Amino acid sequence: MDKSTLSVQELAAQMGISLPKAYALVKTKGFPTIKIGARILVPTEAFKKWLIRNSMQK
């Protein structure tokens, strides 16, 4: 079974961006996140849809 969520650290590694950039990204309006206590998780499927949708914008 594939992971259903990514941590911010995993998101940074997958996207090839720095950790501070990843934290800035997850705080962006419209970016899919789940907050559990102080922990921020990114739902994998919602992230894929967000990435496709935002890569098509100019």
Phi and psi restraints in degrees (value plus and minus 20) as a CYANA .aco file:
   2 ASP   PHI     -94.9   -54.9
   2 ASP   PSI     136.8   176.8
   3 LYS   PHI     -87.8   -47.8
   3 LYS   PSI     120.4   160.4
   4 SER   PHI    -111.6   -71.6
   4 SER   PSI     -33.9     6.1
   5 THR   PHI    -158.8  -118.8
   5 THR   PSI     139.7   179.7
   6 LEU   PHI    -140.7  -100.7
   6 LEU   PSI     124.3   164.3
   7 SER   PHI     -98.0   -58.0
   7 SER   PSI     148.4   188.4
   8 VAL   PHI     -83.7   -43.7
   8 VAL   PSI     -56.7   -16.7
   9 GLN   PHI     -83.9   -43.9
   9 GLN   PSI     -62.9   -22.9
  10 GLU   PHI     -86.4   -46.4
  10 GLU   PSI     -57.8   -17.8
  11 LEU   PHI     -81.1   -41.1
  11 LEU   PSI     -65.7   -25.7
  12 ALA   PHI     -79.8   -39.8
  12 ALA   PSI     -65.2   -25.2
  13 ALA   PHI     -84.6   -44.6
  13 ALA   PSI     -62.3   -22.3
  14 GLN   PHI     -86.4   -46.4
  14 GLN   PSI     -57.6   -17.6
  15 MET   PHI    -106.2   -66.2
  15 MET   PSI     -33.5     6.5
  16 GLY   PHI      52.6    92.6
  16 GLY   PSI      15.7    55.7
  17 ILE   PHI    -141.0  -101.0
  17 ILE   PSI     146.3   186.3
  18 SER   PHI     -92.7   -52.7
  18 SER   PSI     140.7   180.7
  19 LEU   PHI     -82.8   -42.8
  19 LEU   PSI     -63.0   -23.0
  20 PRO   PHI     -80.7   -40.7
  20 PRO   PSI     -57.5   -17.5
  21 LYS   PHI     -85.6   -45.6
  21 LYS   PSI     -58.9   -18.9
  22 ALA   PHI     -84.6   -44.6
  22 ALA   PSI     -62.0   -22.0
  23 TYR   PHI     -84.6   -44.6
  23 TYR   PSI     -58.4   -18.4
  24 ALA   PHI     -83.8   -43.8
  24 ALA   PSI     -59.7   -19.7
  25 LEU   PHI     -84.4   -44.4
  25 LEU   PSI     -64.6   -24.6
  26 VAL   PHI     -89.2   -49.2
  26 VAL   PSI     -35.4     4.6
  27 LYS   PHI    -111.2   -71.2
  27 LYS   PSI     -22.9    17.1
  28 THR   PHI     -92.0   -52.0
  28 THR   PSI     117.3   157.3
  29 LYS   PHI     -79.0   -39.0
  29 LYS   PSI     112.0   152.0
  30 GLY   PHI      71.9   111.9
  30 GLY   PSI     -28.7    11.3
  31 PHE   PHI    -101.7   -61.7
  31 PHE   PSI     112.0   152.0
  32 PRO   PHI     -94.9   -54.9
  32 PRO   PSI      98.2   138.2
  33 THR   PHI    -159.5  -119.5
  33 THR   PSI     139.5   179.5
  34 ILE   PHI    -146.0  -106.0
  34 ILE   PSI     109.3   149.3
  35 LYS   PHI    -128.6   -88.6
  35 LYS   PSI     102.9   142.9
  36 ILE   PHI    -140.3  -100.3
  36 ILE   PSI      83.3   123.3
  37 GLY   PHI      43.9    83.9
  37 GLY   PSI    -145.9  -105.9
  38 ALA   PHI    -111.4   -71.4
  38 ALA   PSI     -27.0    13.0
  39 ARG   PHI    -104.1   -64.1
  39 ARG   PSI     115.2   155.2
  40 ILE   PHI    -128.8   -88.8
  40 ILE   PSI     104.6   144.6
  41 LEU   PHI    -140.4  -100.4
  41 LEU   PSI     130.2   170.2
  42 VAL   PHI    -136.1   -96.1
  42 VAL   PSI      96.5   136.5
  43 PRO   PHI     -83.2   -43.2
  43 PRO   PSI     107.4   147.4
  44 THR   PHI     -79.0   -39.0
  44 THR   PSI     -70.2   -30.2
  45 GLU   PHI     -85.1   -45.1
  45 GLU   PSI     -61.8   -21.8
  46 ALA   PHI     -84.9   -44.9
  46 ALA   PSI     -56.4   -16.4
  47 PHE   PHI     -84.1   -44.1
  47 PHE   PSI     -63.8   -23.8
  48 LYS   PHI     -80.0   -40.0
  48 LYS   PSI     -63.2   -23.2
  49 LYS   PHI     -85.4   -45.4
  49 LYS   PSI     -61.7   -21.7
  50 TRP   PHI     -81.6   -41.6
  50 TRP   PSI     -63.1   -23.1
  51 LEU   PHI     -82.7   -42.7
  51 LEU   PSI     -65.5   -25.5
  52 ILE   PHI     -83.4   -43.4
  52 ILE   PSI     -67.4   -27.4
  53 ARG   PHI     -80.9   -40.9
  53 ARG   PSI     -61.5   -21.5
  54 ASN   PHI    -103.5   -63.5
  54 ASN   PSI     -38.5     1.5
  55 SER   PHI     -98.7   -58.7
  55 SER   PSI     -35.8     4.2
  56 MET   PHI    -110.5   -70.5
  56 MET   PSI     -29.0    11.0
  57 GLN   PHI    -101.5   -61.5
  57 GLN   PSI     131.3   171.3
